[in-house]
Amino acid sequence: MLKHTIAEVRELVKQWKKEGLTVGLVPTMGALHAGHLSLIKKAVEKCDRVVVSVFVNPIQFCPGEDLDKYPRTLEADTKLCEDAGVSIVFAPSPSEMYGEGQMRTNDFLTYVIPPFFYVNKLCGKSRVGHFDGVCTVVNKLFNIVQPDYAFFGEKDAQQLIIIKKMVKDLNIPVEIIPCPIVREESGLALSSRNKYLSENDKKEALVLSKILNNIKLCYKKGITDIESLKETAYTFLNEHHDLEYLEFMNQTNLDEVKIADDNTRVFIACRVGGVRLIDNILLGE
Amino acid sequence: MLKHTIAEVRELVKQWKKEGLTVGLVPTMGALHAGHLSLIKKAVEKCDRVVVSVFVNPIQFCPGEDLDKYPRTLEADTKLCEDAGVSIVFAPSPSEMYGEGQMRTNDFLTYVIPPFFYVNKLCGKSRVGHFDGVCTVVNKLFNIVQPDYAFFGEKDAQQLIIIKKMVKDLNIPVEIIPCPIVREESGLALSSRNKYLSENDKKEALVLSKILNNIKLCYKKGITDIESLKETAYTFLNEHHDLEYLEFMNQTNLDEVKIADDNTRVFIACRVGGVRLIDNILLGE
């Protein structure tokens, strides 16, 4: 069930392919919550065999980010996967994935680099190099597992769009299955980083979904001018909220949108209690 | 035999895989000569089915290079492949591979970028971006054809080393088979660019293999100091030769070498009659 080496995973997958079974991959950084579980369930439903990768990928963390304190709960993650019908939890060490230290810089490692147009906005603007690390590790996982389907959450919408673009540009033989955001009853989008929030932060964190829902409400009422829609957000913000961005983009190609339509996705990033949270909503749903 | 679309190739390869056949890929830019033919023969020998791609890849040409006048001889190439027992000649259009115009810049296209340490030397120094284009297109071809084996000539030794590194770094499930340089009786390494040479240029072009052979001779006699070995080259050069580089590197990781040993590969690039030619030799053979 729990595998730590590439060779073990390859061997099992090879066997499955021989038997004509379909393979699903759910790439994660662990600390699995109900959001991940919804991806896993979808994968188990759709595929004969499912691999969940649990790997806190060092090369997608930027300087000053929370690589060391990122939550690691492998035992619980494995249990959850087992109960959900997953075939392999693939939890490699950083050296299994990249070799030792210096290997992880672009001086010594081949990188997969998403297009500048897709990266130079939203989260990519503050997290320089983040999506290079994401694309590189996902590409590696695709080559290791060779899945027929791979499952990504719409929570990380920019990531999902960039991964889809990578698959298209590099002709990767995998179908990407997007999975909707899972929310607490309060509206808060599930995230492994929610663990860092105090009870009060959690209340303040509702500002993200509140802003998005309100924008959608206004859009449904007929407001399509972006500046007017943005203005509706500001009434929700207080001194607990450090807004990083609130952007309106075409949901396929991340073109900036001047007049909202059903294909417009609204993206928000905001720090609450020092924790960086993101959320998004599609207007035409 | 001759296929122009990705979909056709995928369909045939899928069928082969179902039948349990092994697949070989020989990526080329066409204008096939006896050098390519040696790769193709090796592939046909080793694999149940062989795909030869013929694609003059625009994104690996640098500004001012010979993209437009690069020789294109698809009819003859196809005939040669057919006679050699190749199953598919895959000759896509640039738009089949990349979509239209703007798609080919790193603003709008996902790139596979080899490590700086491997690129910032030899041909990579003057041909900025060249190996980014090579790695990206080879990665695409690997994803389209999903070969068990891929065949590359040692003529482009830096390219071969970089491709091997990419396969390792990205865990690509393909085995790279290196194939030795094929030479004219005179010693001139075969290259599609030899077509640009006049009769007299062709004579002057022998300087590359002469220098390499002489260095190897001196090494075999016991000279291992790089500076001394380099000095032996200068006696061969005249006003017809514009030497770009003569370098000694470890043949696996492209580390610079101070004292030559059996793993040292000597690389040379020299313009003759305005045509840029390259050649190389392994000292321990």
Interface residues (C-beta under 8 A of the other chain):
Chain A: I6 R10 N106 D107 F108 L109 T110 Y111 V112 I113 P114 P115 F116 F117 C135 T136 N139 K140 N143 I144 Q146 K165 M166 D169 L170 N171 I172 P173
Chain B: I6 R10 N106 D107 F108 L109 T110 Y111 V112 I113 P114 P115 F116 F117 C135 T136 N139 K140 N143 I144 Q146 K165 M166 D169 L170 N171 I172 P173
